[in-house]
Amino acid sequence: MTPLVLTGAGVSIEDVVAAARNACKVEVTPSVLEKLTKARQVLDAAAAGGQQIYGLNTGLGANLVTAVEGDASAFQRQLLDGRGAAVGEALPIQTVRAVMFARIAMLSAGGSGLSPHVFTALVEALNAGVHPVMPSLGSIGAGDLVMMTAIAHTLIGEGDADYQSRRMPSAKALMMARLAPVSLAPKDGLSLINASAVSAGAGALALVDVLSAMEQQQQAGALTMEALGANRTILDPRLHVARPAACQALAAKTLRELLARDHEPAPTTIQDPLSIRCMPSIHGALIQAIDHARLAVEIELNAAADNPLVLAEDALVLSTGNFHTSSLALAFETLGLAIAQCAAACAARFIQLTGSSRHGLPKYLSPIGGASAGFVPLQKTVTAILAAIRQKANPAMLDFLPVSEGVEDHATQTPLTIAKCGEMIVLWRRLIALELMAAAQATDLREGLVLAPATGVIHAAVRSHVATLKEDRPLGTSANTLYAALADGTWRA
């Protein structure tokens, strides 16, 4: 596998996935280490000249006015221990890897003043598979430093780590990986933790997941249009030129390509319910929200967002608020709302497919009729899932309290906005699985229907995981099977 080479710029969400989920090796160019060395020299010179530098020779938060007495290097250890306040279940290994890679990418941009040997140790730990055990609760989005202490503790041989699928003391994990604990120079501890790497790393993974779910949603929507004999004139490019909103034309183009065939069938309706007729608008808005969130995440991945920030070219060390991620939180709140809109339309189409014989289909999509339940019990499941999505779509970024004696009186809750967005993607993908099942059943029951080449492939993919319903059976089991295929990459359409 080709390694990821970091130059200090150009890191993408796909790079995060390569490092986090594919265990791709990370390398850095000599220019990055040169940049780190120069920034460290500027930092040391500023401290030697008597400048007050936050987190180096002063305390943190409300202790800003308190000077650090004695050994400034020893204070870094105290700083880490004092902020090891995260609680809750440990983050999954792939998320921890995403966080580690995100912090490496950010540090590569320069500006932290981190000692080069500490930076190298972080890269080596990631490449060796030494993964800090990182509790999941503790960040309010004003930097993720409480959670990030787990990484710093592991690098100095403290705390716990996962290595080769076993949890053990970090010192043992480093030893087994043939790595040594590092010593911290002044500000090194703060440079490791005072960043939004949890937000950026987890956000990158969520975005890659939402991109794949969006593709699957377009496939499900196209198969539903086939099953219901929907009026395809809604996909005419001229309509979307007339109102060029939010990636609407792009969404329509994808549906048009999925439904393309040599001879277009005549419409069976003048116009369809809004969940079908407005698919380009609904999907387009989500595509635009994804694009905006990608931009926000990739800005963070490639930014020098440290506080204080070392401006090596100007030989300055300045305090900043660059760790604050208001735009990132807002992007994921918007993304969550766009997912909820898309999920609601998906649920509505499921109800259209599985209701009465309004569309010329057998009642409840049951081929035997009578007292058969068919697909209708799944309408309750769909409603329950949609309610969970709507609850998670409620904004969280305004929920904060002033902390640290009012010094930190604003927060963004970015990790929470990203976490709930990730949970929404999981639930939405379950709705997509249910729409695919119902649409495939409806196409099987519609006599004389010839699918387009692409929708034929989608139908075959459904049937490779879920059999046609011939008599009542536990459809929840089938839904779980299809969802797993959509989520784990075995779905091929």
Order of alpha helices (4+ residues) and beta strands (2+ residues): beta-alpha-beta-alpha-alpha-beta-alpha-alpha-beta-beta-alpha-beta-beta-alpha-alpha-alpha-alpha-alpha-alpha-alpha-beta-beta-alpha-alpha-alpha-alpha-alpha
